[in-house]
């Protein structure tokens, strides 16, 4: 129960950041982009089920995995994909992991 509460709190905080960047609030998007780099967001989406030794957790509940990934996807969308800002667009194009199809992170990616 302790971890469930912490997980809900974590996901609520990520959702709150996403809500701050939703809509046409360009100044909020500009403030959130340096605090939540795209590489970090992608790592949190793709590596949610990765252990410290680099292996994937097989026995993880898929609903929980989806519950954790959803706020990160929303944050990525609201900060980077919904932006008409040239800097945000350039940032998206420069993140190799987003376009390469590699699921595991290389050293120094996050």
Backbone atoms as SQL, in Angstrom:
CREATE TABLE atoms (id INTEGER PRIMARY KEY, chain TEXT, resi INTEGER, resn TEXT, atom TEXT, x REAL, y REAL, z REAL);
INSERT INTO atoms VALUES
  (1, 'A', 1, 'UNK', 'N', 0.825, -1.202, 0.000),
  (2, 'A', 1, 'UNK', 'CA', 0.000, 0.000, 0.000),
  (3, 'A', 1, 'UNK', 'C', 0.862, 1.255, 0.000),
  (4, 'A', 2, 'UNK', 'N', 2.021, 1.184, 0.658),
  (5, 'A', 2, 'UNK', 'CA', 2.917, 2.347, 0.701),
  (6, 'A', 2, 'UNK', 'C', 3.402, 2.709, -0.704),
  (7, 'A', 3, 'UNK', 'N', 3.795, 1.705, -1.476),
  (8, 'A', 3, 'UNK', 'CA', 4.304, 1.978, -2.820),
  (9, 'A', 3, 'UNK', 'C', 3.201, 2.423, -3.766),
  (10, 'A', 4, 'UNK', 'N', 2.011, 1.909, -3.571),
  (11, 'A', 4, 'UNK', 'CA', 0.879, 2.325, -4.404),
  (12, 'A', 4, 'UNK', 'C', 0.604, 3.810, -4.211),
  (13, 'A', 5, 'UNK', 'N', 0.670, 4.262, -2.979),
  (14, 'A', 5, 'UNK', 'CA', 0.450, 5.673, -2.676),
  (15, 'A', 5, 'UNK', 'C', 1.543, 6.544, -3.304),
  (16, 'A', 6, 'UNK', 'N', 2.794, 6.093, -3.204),
  (17, 'A', 6, 'UNK', 'CA', 3.905, 6.837, -3.805),
  (18, 'A', 6, 'UNK', 'C', 3.792, 6.869, -5.326),
  (19, 'A', 7, 'UNK', 'N', 3.346, 5.763, -5.905),
  (20, 'A', 7, 'UNK', 'CA', 3.173, 5.688, -7.350),
  (21, 'A', 7, 'UNK', 'C', 2.085, 6.648, -7.820),
  (22, 'A', 8, 'UNK', 'N', 0.980, 6.691, -7.095),
  (23, 'A', 8, 'UNK', 'CA', -0.103, 7.622, -7.426),
  (24, 'A', 8, 'UNK', 'C', 0.374, 9.064, -7.314),
  (25, 'A', 9, 'UNK', 'N', 1.141, 9.355, -6.269),
  (26, 'A', 9, 'UNK', 'CA', 1.672, 10.717, -6.078),
  (27, 'A', 9, 'UNK', 'C', 2.595, 11.086, -7.241),
  (28, 'A', 10, 'UNK', 'N', 3.485, 10.185, -7.606),
  (29, 'A', 10, 'UNK', 'CA', 4.428, 10.427, -8.705),
  (30, 'A', 10, 'UNK', 'C', 3.679, 10.706, -10.012),
  (31, 'A', 11, 'UNK', 'N', 2.709, 9.856, -10.327),
  (32, 'A', 11, 'UNK', 'CA', 1.945, 10.020, -11.564),
  (33, 'A', 11, 'UNK', 'C', 1.117, 11.302, -11.538),
  (34, 'A', 12, 'UNK', 'N', 0.590, 11.655, -10.386),
  (35, 'A', 12, 'UNK', 'CA', -0.173, 12.908, -10.253),
  (36, 'A', 12, 'UNK', 'C', 0.717, 14.116, -10.492),
  (37, 'A', 13, 'UNK', 'N', 1.932, 14.067, -10.006),
  (38, 'A', 13, 'UNK', 'CA', 2.866, 15.192, -10.217),
  (39, 'A', 13, 'UNK', 'C', 3.227, 15.342, -11.694),
  (40, 'A', 14, 'UNK', 'N', 3.476, 14.226, -12.381),
  (41, 'A', 14, 'UNK', 'CA', 3.784, 14.277, -13.816),
  (42, 'A', 14, 'UNK', 'C', 2.574, 14.806, -14.584),
  (43, 'A', 15, 'UNK', 'N', 1.374, 14.356, -14.207),
  (44, 'A', 15, 'UNK', 'CA', 0.150, 14.862, -14.846),
  (45, 'A', 15, 'UNK', 'C', -0.015, 16.357, -14.614),
  (46, 'A', 16, 'UNK', 'N', 0.316, 16.830, -13.434),
  (47, 'A', 16, 'UNK', 'CA', 0.223, 18.258, -13.128),
  (48, 'A', 16, 'UNK', 'C', 1.167, 19.067, -14.018),
  (49, 'A', 17, 'UNK', 'N', 2.382, 18.576, -14.216),
  (50, 'A', 17, 'UNK', 'CA', 3.309, 19.246, -15.128),
  (51, 'A', 17, 'UNK', 'C', 2.739, 19.287, -16.542),
  (52, 'A', 18, 'UNK', 'N', 2.151, 18.186, -16.968),
  (53, 'A', 18, 'UNK', 'CA', 1.553, 18.129, -18.315),
  (54, 'A', 18, 'UNK', 'C', 0.403, 19.126, -18.432),
  (55, 'A', 19, 'UNK', 'N', -0.423, 19.231, -17.390),
  (56, 'A', 19, 'UNK', 'CA', -1.537, 20.191, -17.429),
  (57, 'A', 19, 'UNK', 'C', -1.032, 21.627, -17.525),
  (58, 'A', 20, 'UNK', 'N', 0.095, 21.897, -16.893),
  (59, 'A', 20, 'UNK', 'CA', 0.667, 23.246, -16.966),
  (60, 'A', 20, 'UNK', 'C', 1.074, 23.606, -18.392),
  (61, 'A', 21, 'UNK', 'N', 1.464, 22.609, -19.159),
  (62, 'A', 21, 'UNK', 'CA', 1.922, 22.855, -20.529),
  (63, 'A', 21, 'UNK', 'C', 0.826, 22.659, -21.569),
  (64, 'A', 22, 'UNK', 'N', -0.357, 22.261, -21.151),
  (65, 'A', 22, 'UNK', 'CA', -1.398, 22.000, -22.141),
  (66, 'A', 22, 'UNK', 'C', -1.936, 23.296, -22.721),
  (67, 'A', 23, 'UNK', 'N', -2.478, 23.187, -23.903),
  (68, 'A', 23, 'UNK', 'CA', -3.043, 24.365, -24.559),
  (69, 'A', 23, 'UNK', 'C', -1.981, 25.193, -25.254),
  (70, 'A', 24, 'UNK', 'N', -2.261, 26.480, -25.345),
  (71, 'A', 24, 'UNK', 'CA', -1.378, 27.381, -26.103),
  (72, 'A', 24, 'UNK', 'C', -0.459, 28.205, -25.203),
  (73, 'A', 25, 'UNK', 'N', -0.182, 27.712, -24.032),
  (74, 'A', 25, 'UNK', 'CA', 0.636, 28.430, -23.078),
  (75, 'A', 25, 'UNK', 'C', 2.121, 28.238, -23.414),
  (76, 'A', 26, 'UNK', 'N', 2.613, 29.028, -24.331),
  (77, 'A', 26, 'UNK', 'CA', 3.988, 28.887, -24.816),
  (78, 'A', 26, 'UNK', 'C', 5.013, 29.157, -23.727),
  (79, 'A', 27, 'UNK', 'N', 4.724, 30.091, -22.835),
  (80, 'A', 27, 'UNK', 'CA', 5.694, 30.392, -21.776),
  (81, 'A', 27, 'UNK', 'C', 5.833, 29.210, -20.816),
  (82, 'A', 28, 'UNK', 'N', 4.746, 28.516, -20.518),
  (83, 'A', 28, 'UNK', 'CA', 4.828, 27.342, -19.644),
  (84, 'A', 28, 'UNK', 'C', 5.602, 26.217, -20.325),
  (85, 'A', 29, 'UNK', 'N', 5.371, 26.032, -21.620),
  (86, 'A', 29, 'UNK', 'CA', 6.112, 25.017, -22.373),
  (87, 'A', 29, 'UNK', 'C', 7.609, 25.344, -22.355),
  (88, 'A', 30, 'UNK', 'N', 7.930, 26.620, -22.510),
  (89, 'A', 30, 'UNK', 'CA', 9.332, 27.040, -22.517),
  (90, 'A', 30, 'UNK', 'C', 9.983, 26.832, -21.153),
  (91, 'A', 31, 'UNK', 'N', 9.226, 26.994, -20.085),
  (92, 'A', 31, 'UNK', 'CA', 9.763, 26.764, -18.748),
  (93, 'A', 31, 'UNK', 'C', 9.922, 25.276, -18.445),
  (94, 'A', 32, 'UNK', 'N', 9.017, 24.460, -18.949),
  (95, 'A', 32, 'UNK', 'CA', 9.051, 23.025, -18.653),
  (96, 'A', 32, 'UNK', 'C', 10.061, 22.257, -19.503),
  (97, 'A', 33, 'UNK', 'N', 10.342, 22.716, -20.699),
  (98, 'A', 33, 'UNK', 'CA', 11.251, 21.982, -21.586),
  (99, 'A', 33, 'UNK', 'C', 12.638, 21.764, -20.972),
  (100, 'A', 34, 'UNK', 'N', 13.277, 22.769, -20.370),
  (101, 'A', 34, 'UNK', 'CA', 14.592, 22.501, -19.774),
  (102, 'A', 34, 'UNK', 'C', 14.521, 21.632, -18.517),
  (103, 'A', 35, 'UNK', 'N', 13.413, 21.691, -17.813),
  (104, 'A', 35, 'UNK', 'CA', 13.257, 20.919, -16.580),
  (105, 'A', 35, 'UNK', 'C', 12.949, 19.456, -16.881),
  (106, 'A', 36, 'UNK', 'N', 12.279, 19.215, -17.999),
  (107, 'A', 36, 'UNK', 'CA', 11.913, 17.861, -18.418),
  (108, 'A', 36, 'UNK', 'C', 12.455, 17.596, -19.819),
  (109, 'A', 37, 'UNK', 'N', 13.752, 17.348, -19.938),
  (110, 'A', 37, 'UNK', 'CA', 14.337, 17.119, -21.258),
  (111, 'A', 37, 'UNK', 'C', 13.671, 15.922, -21.956),
  (112, 'A', 38, 'UNK', 'N', 13.578, 16.011, -23.249),
  (113, 'A', 38, 'UNK', 'CA', 12.925, 14.974, -24.038),
  (114, 'A', 38, 'UNK', 'C', 13.602, 13.618, -23.846),
  (115, 'A', 39, 'UNK', 'N', 14.913, 13.587, -23.747),
  (116, 'A', 39, 'UNK', 'CA', 15.621, 12.325, -23.534),
  (117, 'A', 39, 'UNK', 'C', 15.198, 11.673, -22.218),
  (118, 'A', 40, 'UNK', 'N', 14.999, 12.474, -21.187),
  (119, 'A', 40, 'UNK', 'CA', 14.557, 11.951, -19.896),
  (120, 'A', 40, 'UNK', 'C', 13.145, 11.381, -19.989),
  (121, 'A', 41, 'UNK', 'N', 12.263, 12.100, -20.673),
  (122, 'A', 41, 'UNK', 'CA', 10.888, 11.628, -20.828),
  (123, 'A', 41, 'UNK', 'C', 10.859, 10.317, -21.599),
  (124, 'A', 42, 'UNK', 'N', 11.594, 10.238, -22.683),
  (125, 'A', 42, 'UNK', 'CA', 11.625, 9.016, -23.488),
  (126, 'A', 42, 'UNK', 'C', 12.203, 7.859, -22.686),
  (127, 'A', 43, 'UNK', 'N', 13.241, 8.116, -21.911),
  (128, 'A', 43, 'UNK', 'CA', 13.814, 7.066, -21.065),
  (129, 'A', 43, 'UNK', 'C', 12.797, 6.569, -20.045),
  (130, 'A', 44, 'UNK', 'N', 12.015, 7.475, -19.480),
  (131, 'A', 44, 'UNK', 'CA', 11.005, 7.065, -18.508),
  (132, 'A', 44, 'UNK', 'C', 9.872, 6.278, -19.161),
  (133, 'A', 45, 'UNK', 'N', 9.592, 6.562, -20.410),
  (134, 'A', 45, 'UNK', 'CA', 8.549, 5.808, -21.115),
  (135, 'A', 45, 'UNK', 'C', 9.065, 4.425, -21.517),
  (136, 'A', 46, 'UNK', 'N', 10.229, 4.377, -22.099),
  (137, 'A', 46, 'UNK', 'CA', 10.746, 3.114, -22.632),
  (138, 'A', 46, 'UNK', 'C', 11.377, 2.212, -21.581),
  (139, 'A', 47, 'UNK', 'N', 11.885, 2.782, -20.495),
  (140, 'A', 47, 'UNK', 'CA', 12.649, 2.000, -19.526),
  (141, 'A', 47, 'UNK', 'C', 11.955, 1.850, -18.178),
  (142, 'A', 48, 'UNK', 'N', 10.644, 1.997, -18.145),
  (143, 'A', 48, 'UNK', 'CA', 9.912, 1.891, -16.888),
  (144, 'A', 48, 'UNK', 'C', 10.104, 0.529, -16.246),
  (145, 'A', 49, 'UNK', 'N', 10.213, -0.504, -17.050),
  (146, 'A', 49, 'UNK', 'CA', 10.329, -1.867, -16.523),
  (147, 'A', 49, 'UNK', 'C', 11.760, -2.411, -16.556),
  (148, 'A', 50, 'UNK', 'N', 12.756, -1.528, -16.607),
  (149, 'A', 50, 'UNK', 'CA', 14.150, -1.956, -16.651),
  (150, 'A', 50, 'UNK', 'C', 14.747, -1.894, -15.250),
  (151, 'A', 51, 'UNK', 'N', 15.395, -2.961, -14.866),
  (152, 'A', 51, 'UNK', 'CA', 16.066, -3.023, -13.560),
  (153, 'A', 51, 'UNK', 'C', 17.381, -2.256, -13.616),
  (154, 'A', 52, 'UNK', 'N', 18.007, -2.100, -12.452),
  (155, 'A', 52, 'UNK', 'CA', 19.283, -1.389, -12.378),
  (156, 'A', 52, 'UNK', 'C', 20.393, -2.100, -13.148),
  (157, 'A', 53, 'UNK', 'N', 20.291, -3.430, -13.280),
  (158, 'A', 53, 'UNK', 'CA', 21.320, -4.173, -14.006),
  (159, 'A', 53, 'UNK', 'C', 21.088, -4.176, -15.523),
  (160, 'A', 54, 'UNK', 'N', 20.006, -3.513, -15.980),
  (161, 'A', 54, 'UNK', 'CA', 19.744, -3.380, -17.406),
  (162, 'A', 54, 'UNK', 'C', 18.792, -4.411, -17.983),
  (163, 'A', 55, 'UNK', 'N', 18.394, -5.390, -17.196),
  (164, 'A', 55, 'UNK', 'CA', 17.456, -6.398, -17.685),
  (165, 'A', 55, 'UNK', 'C', 16.020, -5.918, -17.460),
  (166, 'A', 56, 'UNK', 'N', 15.118, -6.448, -18.232),
  (167, 'A', 56, 'UNK', 'CA', 13.705, -6.079, -18.114),
  (168, 'A', 56, 'UNK', 'C', 13.017, -6.955, -17.078),
  (169, 'A', 57, 'UNK', 'N', 12.116, -6.365, -16.339),
  (170, 'A', 57, 'UNK', 'CA', 11.307, -7.080, -15.350),
  (171, 'A', 57, 'UNK', 'C', 10.182, -7.799, -16.082),
  (172, 'A', 58, 'UNK', 'N', 10.163, -9.123, -15.979),
  (173, 'A', 58, 'UNK', 'CA', 9.154, -9.920, -16.680),
  (174, 'A', 58, 'UNK', 'C', 7.837, -9.998, -15.925),
  (175, 'A', 59, 'UNK', 'N', 7.887, -9.965, -14.614),
  (176, 'A', 59, 'UNK', 'CA', 6.697, -10.197, -13.793),
  (177, 'A', 59, 'UNK', 'C', 5.953, -8.910, -13.444),
  (178, 'A', 60, 'UNK', 'N', 6.148, -7.860, -14.215),
  (179, 'A', 60, 'UNK', 'CA', 5.495, -6.586, -13.905),
  (180, 'A', 60, 'UNK', 'C', 4.059, -6.596, -14.417),
  (181, 'A', 61, 'UNK', 'N', 3.168, -5.999, -13.665),
  (182, 'A', 61, 'UNK', 'CA', 1.771, -5.899, -14.050),
  (183, 'A', 61, 'UNK', 'C', 1.642, -4.890, -15.197),
  (184, 'A', 62, 'UNK', 'N', 1.070, -5.306, -16.305),
  (185, 'A', 62, 'UNK', 'CA', 0.980, -4.451, -17.492),
  (186, 'A', 62, 'UNK', 'C', 0.096, -3.223, -17.259),
  (187, 'A', 63, 'UNK', 'N', -0.941, -3.362, -16.450),
  (188, 'A', 63, 'UNK', 'CA', -1.796, -2.208, -16.140),
  (189, 'A', 63, 'UNK', 'C', -1.022, -1.153, -15.352),
  (190, 'A', 64, 'UNK', 'N', -0.187, -1.609, -14.427),
  (191, 'A', 64, 'UNK', 'CA', 0.640, -0.684, -13.654),
  (192, 'A', 64, 'UNK', 'C', 1.649, -0.002, -14.562),
  (193, 'A', 65, 'UNK', 'N', 2.232, -0.771, -15.457),
  (194, 'A', 65, 'UNK', 'CA', 3.188, -0.211, -16.415),
  (195, 'A', 65, 'UNK', 'C', 2.524, 0.874, -17.258),
  (196, 'A', 66, 'UNK', 'N', 1.324, 0.603, -17.730),
  (197, 'A', 66, 'UNK', 'CA', 0.571, 1.590, -18.517),
  (198, 'A', 66, 'UNK', 'C', 0.234, 2.815, -17.667),
  (199, 'A', 67, 'UNK', 'N', -0.134, 2.582, -16.406),
  (200, 'A', 67, 'UNK', 'CA', -0.486, 3.665, -15.481),
  (201, 'A', 67, 'UNK', 'C', 0.696, 4.621, -15.292),
  (202, 'A', 68, 'UNK', 'N', 1.900, 4.077, -15.240),
  (203, 'A', 68, 'UNK', 'CA', 3.100, 4.899, -15.041),
  (204, 'A', 68, 'UNK', 'C', 3.513, 5.599, -16.331),
  (205, 'A', 69, 'UNK', 'N', 3.378, 4.937, -17.456),
  (206, 'A', 69, 'UNK', 'CA', 3.818, 5.514, -18.731),
  (207, 'A', 69, 'UNK', 'C', 2.890, 6.616, -19.240),
  (208, 'A', 70, 'UNK', 'N', 1.607, 6.506, -18.974),
  (209, 'A', 70, 'UNK', 'CA', 0.626, 7.448, -19.517),
  (210, 'A', 70, 'UNK', 'C', 0.919, 8.903, -19.173),
  (211, 'A', 71, 'UNK', 'N', 1.223, 9.262, -17.921),
  (212, 'A', 71, 'UNK', 'CA', 1.525, 10.672, -17.632),
  (213, 'A', 71, 'UNK', 'C', 2.771, 11.173, -18.367),
  (214, 'A', 72, 'UNK', 'N', 3.765, 10.291, -18.543),
  (215, 'A', 72, 'UNK', 'CA', 4.969, 10.697, -19.265),
  (216, 'A', 72, 'UNK', 'C', 4.665, 10.972, -20.734),
  (217, 'A', 73, 'UNK', 'N', 3.822, 10.149, -21.336),
  (218, 'A', 73, 'UNK', 'CA', 3.428, 10.370, -22.735),
  (219, 'A', 73, 'UNK', 'C', 2.660, 11.682, -22.853),
  (220, 'A', 74, 'UNK', 'N', 1.779, 11.922, -21.910),
  (221, 'A', 74, 'UNK', 'CA', 1.019, 13.176, -21.915),
  (222, 'A', 74, 'UNK', 'C', 1.951, 14.380, -21.770),
  (223, 'A', 75, 'UNK', 'N', 2.927, 14.279, -20.883),
  (224, 'A', 75, 'UNK', 'CA', 3.883, 15.372, -20.699),
  (225, 'A', 75, 'UNK', 'C', 4.680, 15.610, -21.981),
  (226, 'A', 76, 'UNK', 'N', 5.134, 14.533, -22.620),
  (227, 'A', 76, 'UNK', 'CA', 5.879, 14.672, -23.873),
  (228, 'A', 76, 'UNK', 'C', 5.010, 15.344, -24.933),
  (229, 'A', 77, 'UNK', 'N', 3.767, 14.927, -25.025),
  (230, 'A', 77, 'UNK', 'CA', 2.871, 15.532, -26.007),
  (231, 'A', 77, 'UNK', 'C', 2.649, 17.007, -25.726),
  (232, 'A', 78, 'UNK', 'N', 2.322, 17.335, -24.484),
  (233, 'A', 78, 'UNK', 'CA', 1.965, 18.712, -24.163),
  (234, 'A', 78, 'UNK', 'C', 3.159, 19.672, -24.217),
  (235, 'A', 79, 'UNK', 'N', 4.349, 19.192, -23.885),
  (236, 'A', 79, 'UNK', 'CA', 5.521, 20.079, -23.900),
  (237, 'A', 79, 'UNK', 'C', 6.149, 20.139, -25.287),
  (238, 'A', 80, 'UNK', 'N', 6.260, 19.009, -25.960),
  (239, 'A', 80, 'UNK', 'CA', 7.026, 18.980, -27.212),
  (240, 'A', 80, 'UNK', 'C', 6.174, 18.829, -28.472),
  (241, 'A', 81, 'UNK', 'N', 5.252, 17.884, -28.511),
  (242, 'A', 81, 'UNK', 'CA', 4.543, 17.598, -29.754),
  (243, 'A', 81, 'UNK', 'C', 3.460, 18.607, -30.096),
  (244, 'A', 82, 'UNK', 'N', 2.869, 19.236, -29.104),
  (245, 'A', 82, 'UNK', 'CA', 1.804, 20.199, -29.393),
  (246, 'A', 82, 'UNK', 'C', 2.351, 21.608, -29.595),
  (247, 'A', 83, 'UNK', 'N', 3.648, 21.738, -29.519),
  (248, 'A', 83, 'UNK', 'CA', 4.275, 23.051, -29.623),
  (249, 'A', 83, 'UNK', 'C', 4.572, 23.414, -31.076),
  (250, 'A', 84, 'UNK', 'N', 4.354, 24.662, -31.401),
  (251, 'A', 84, 'UNK', 'CA', 4.720, 25.165, -32.721),
  (252, 'A', 84, 'UNK', 'C', 6.096, 25.836, -32.674),
  (253, 'A', 85, 'UNK', 'N', 6.746, 25.706, -31.528),
  (254, 'A', 85, 'UNK', 'CA', 8.042, 26.333, -31.300),
  (255, 'A', 85, 'UNK', 'C', 9.131, 25.603, -32.089),
  (256, 'A', 86, 'UNK', 'N', 9.958, 26.352, -32.758),
  (257, 'A', 86, 'UNK', 'CA', 11.032, 25.780, -33.574),
  (258, 'A', 86, 'UNK', 'C', 12.029, 25.003, -32.715),
  (259, 'A', 87, 'UNK', 'N', 12.331, 25.509, -31.526),
  (260, 'A', 87, 'UNK', 'CA', 13.290, 24.845, -30.640),
  (261, 'A', 87, 'UNK', 'C', 12.779, 23.477, -30.211),
  (262, 'A', 88, 'UNK', 'N', 11.493, 23.390, -29.855),
  (263, 'A', 88, 'UNK', 'CA', 10.918, 22.106, -29.445),
  (264, 'A', 88, 'UNK', 'C', 10.936, 21.118, -30.597),
  (265, 'A', 89, 'UNK', 'N', 10.624, 21.578, -31.787),
  (266, 'A', 89, 'UNK', 'CA', 10.633, 20.714, -32.964),
  (267, 'A', 89, 'UNK', 'C', 12.044, 20.220, -33.250),
  (268, 'A', 90, 'UNK', 'N', 13.022, 21.092, -33.159),
  (269, 'A', 90, 'UNK', 'CA', 14.416, 20.702, -33.384),
  (270, 'A', 90, 'UNK', 'C', 14.878, 19.690, -32.347),
  (271, 'A', 91, 'UNK', 'N', 14.448, 19.885, -31.104),
  (272, 'A', 91, 'UNK', 'CA', 14.809, 18.963, -30.036),
  (273, 'A', 91, 'UNK', 'C', 14.278, 17.574, -30.332),
  (274, 'A', 92, 'UNK', 'N', 13.036, 17.482, -30.782),
  (275, 'A', 92, 'UNK', 'CA', 12.438, 16.183, -31.103),
  (276, 'A', 92, 'UNK', 'C', 13.207, 15.484, -32.211),
  (277, 'A', 93, 'UNK', 'N', 13.622, 16.226, -33.209),
  (278, 'A', 93, 'UNK', 'CA', 14.314, 15.628, -34.343),
  (279, 'A', 93, 'UNK', 'C', 15.705, 15.133, -33.973),
  (280, 'A', 94, 'UNK', 'N', 16.292, 15.698, -32.929),
  (281, 'A', 94, 'UNK', 'CA', 17.658, 15.346, -32.546),
  (282, 'A', 94, 'UNK', 'C', 17.747, 14.166, -31.588),
  (283, 'A', 95, 'UNK', 'N', 16.647, 13.694, -31.063),
  (284, 'A', 95, 'UNK', 'CA', 16.679, 12.581, -30.119),
  (285, 'A', 95, 'UNK', 'C', 16.650, 11.278, -30.910),
  (286, 'A', 96, 'UNK', 'N', 17.826, 10.669, -31.047),
  (287, 'A', 96, 'UNK', 'CA', 17.961, 9.459, -31.860),
  (288, 'A', 96, 'UNK', 'C', 17.064, 8.332, -31.378),
  (289, 'A', 97, 'UNK', 'N', 16.957, 8.189, -30.080),
  (290, 'A', 97, 'UNK', 'CA', 16.209, 7.061, -29.520),
  (291, 'A', 97, 'UNK', 'C', 14.732, 7.108, -29.897),
  (292, 'A', 98, 'UNK', 'N', 14.211, 8.294, -30.127),
  (293, 'A', 98, 'UNK', 'CA', 12.812, 8.444, -30.498),
  (294, 'A', 98, 'UNK', 'C', 12.554, 7.867, -31.884),
  (295, 'A', 99, 'UNK', 'N', 13.532, 7.967, -32.762),
  (296, 'A', 99, 'UNK', 'CA', 13.331, 7.556, -34.151),
  (297, 'A', 99, 'UNK', 'C', 14.017, 6.247, -34.502),
  (298, 'A', 100, 'UNK', 'N', 14.932, 5.772, -33.660),
  (299, 'A', 100, 'UNK', 'CA', 15.740, 4.608, -34.027),
  (300, 'A', 100, 'UNK', 'C', 15.040, 3.279, -33.813),
  (301, 'A', 101, 'UNK', 'N', 14.063, 3.227, -32.910),
  (302, 'A', 101, 'UNK', 'CA', 13.390, 1.973, -32.610),
  (303, 'A', 101, 'UNK', 'C', 14.108, 1.154, -31.573),
  (304, 'A', 102, 'UNK', 'N', 15.214, 1.655, -31.024),
  (305, 'A', 102, 'UNK', 'CA', 15.941, 0.937, -29.975),
  (306, 'A', 102, 'UNK', 'C', 15.189, 1.091, -28.666),
  (307, 'A', 103, 'UNK', 'N', 14.920, -0.026, -28.014),
  (308, 'A', 103, 'UNK', 'CA', 14.205, 0.028, -26.740),
  (309, 'A', 103, 'UNK', 'C', 15.134, 0.248, -25.561),
  (310, 'A', 104, 'UNK', 'N', 16.331, -0.298, -25.621),
  (311, 'A', 104, 'UNK', 'CA', 17.220, -0.129, -24.483),
  (312, 'A', 104, 'UNK', 'C', 18.076, 1.100, -24.690),
  (313, 'A', 105, 'UNK', 'N', 18.371, 1.763, -23.588),
  (314, 'A', 105, 'UNK', 'CA', 19.152, 2.984, -23.685),
  (315, 'A', 105, 'UNK', 'C', 20.627, 2.649, -23.759),
  (316, 'A', 106, 'UNK', 'N', 21.331, 3.435, -24.521),
  (317, 'A', 106, 'UNK', 'CA', 22.768, 3.303, -24.559),
  (318, 'A', 106, 'UNK', 'C', 23.369, 4.095, -23.427),
  (319, 'A', 107, 'UNK', 'N', 24.632, 3.912, -23.190),
  (320, 'A', 107, 'UNK', 'CA', 25.274, 4.641, -22.111),
  (321, 'A', 107, 'UNK', 'C', 25.250, 6.133, -22.420),
  (322, 'A', 108, 'UNK', 'N', 24.812, 6.926, -21.474),
  (323, 'A', 108, 'UNK', 'CA', 24.781, 8.366, -21.647),
  (324, 'A', 108, 'UNK', 'C', 23.530, 8.889, -22.316),
  (325, 'A', 109, 'UNK', 'N', 22.539, 8.037, -22.610),
  (326, 'A', 109, 'UNK', 'CA', 21.324, 8.503, -23.273),
  (327, 'A', 109, 'UNK', 'C', 20.403, 9.286, -22.350),
  (328, 'A', 110, 'UNK', 'N', 20.402, 8.944, -21.073),
  (329, 'A', 110, 'UNK', 'CA', 19.451, 9.596, -20.162),
  (330, 'A', 110, 'UNK', 'C', 20.037, 10.754, -19.448);
